[in-house]
Amino acid sequence: MTLTEAADAARADPPLHRNRDFLLLWSGASLSFLATRVTSVAYPLIVLWHTGSPLAMSVVSTAALLPLLLVQLPAGAVVDRWDRRRVMLGCEAGRIVAVGSVALSLAAGRLSVAHLAAVAFTEASLAVFYRLAERGAVRNLVPASQLPAALAQNEARGRAAGLVGQPAGVLLQSAGRALPFVFGAVGYLVSAASLLLIRKPFQEERSAARPGQGAAGKTAAAAPGTDGAAAAGASGSRQRSDGADDTSRLAGEVAEGLRWLWRQRFLRAALGYVAATNVLFQMLALALVLRIKEAGLPAQTLAVVVGIGGVGGLCGALAGGRIQRRIRRQRTLLIAGAVSWALLIGAMGLTRNPVALGALYAGTGFVGAVFNVAAAVYQVRTTPDALQGRVAAAAGLIGSGTNAAGSFAGGLLLAAWGALPTVRTIAGAMAALAVLAALAPDLKGELTDDATHLDSGD
């Protein structure tokens, strides 16, 4: 689609606020994400109240984080294989049962750490499936010209859910220990209802056979002149091997998505850049805590700084669509973002004022949200519909998989140097990333709007 054709299409299409199906998806997903935020903050509070053990609290918290590493790749393949609407409905039904069981157990006074850990893992796993299916569905509900605005609204929704959900979870848990989980169950129920009201399909038409399934996947039938019992035996043998074959097919589908992603030079290099910046931001989060402590400021100051930073992220998400439409080159955004981050983080090493720290942190959040919107638009536009789940899952795994490394490295630097030298080191590393982004040849090979097609298989 050329820029002229896109402009003509934009004039013909109704605005997003009049797109019934998108509004249903967006509002239902908003409540679903808010429910997840509320329950996620309640898990450690409930465990600590129930057992008084920090170790038990860490076990449940770890169980909630494991799906980000273990579930994303297979979830991407499943989302691409199955109907996205049904996947999302199944996720909501599963989460209603999971969090509802916690509410009932709390009411009966029979809650265990093992139960909470299992529910936390289940809810987080289903959240991965839901998120991947929802992102792939968006481009089938909105015109291509409105995709940047739609994904910007999704980014803003996630930021707002984080701002509201965490304090809401604490307040609900204080009012009644089962209330966060009751809220979660109701939120997932309303989200499921909104999915049933959407008229448009969530994906392009798929072939009848599953990906990778050919003639070998058909059920055996008795050929003329053969023994029926022999045919039945062959069929039984095939049924016994169905589980292994299905696992093999799933692994092949995951590998197909990874191969496609590896062939995209720009997307591959950009994900490496994102992974590196995530390492630095994990280090920054720890350094900010120590910076406030070393300045002799009260612990509540951290809440003020993080809260201001969250507002900056929300503003960036709201502006992300407009900025992405004006600055169409992803490479420009990568370089400008790294330079901005280097300046903002460097300035954090020059002040101890909590309001100034909050404003600078808000600036980093604003830039990060703009970049998230632009990256999401590029990935959704350039990835074939049949690969949306697998590519988004691989991208998410690469991005979030470096978080643990950032936390570990940040702890080492803070223990050796303290907060101020670490912050300055982070700023210098971010400036180096900007230089690398400007020089990297793979980052010069992005697809432009004229060369980007929603159904591209390249």
Secondary structure, DSSP 8 states (H G I E B T S, - for coil): --HHHHHHHHHHS--GGG-HHHHHHHHHHHHHHHHHHHHHHHHHHHHHHHH--HHHHHHHHHHHHHHHHHTHHHHHHHHHHS-HHHHHHHHHHHHHHHHHHHHHHHHHT---HHHHHHHHHHHHHHHHHHHHHHHHHHHHHS-GGGHHHHHHHHHHHHHHHHHHHHHHHHHHHHH-TTHHHHHHHHHHHHHHHHHHH--S-SS----SS-TT--GGGS-----TTS-HHHHHHHHHHHHHHHHHHHHHHHHHHHHHHHHHHHH-HHHHHHHHHHHHHHHHHHHHHHHHHHHHHHTT--THHHHHHHHHHHHHHHHHHHHHHHHHHH---HHHHHHHHHHHHHHHHHHHTT---HHHHHHHHHHHHHHHHHHHHHHHHHHHHHS-GGGHHHHHHHHHHHHHHTHHHHHHHHHHHHHHH-HHHHHHHHHHHHHHHHHHHHH-GGGG----TTT--TT---
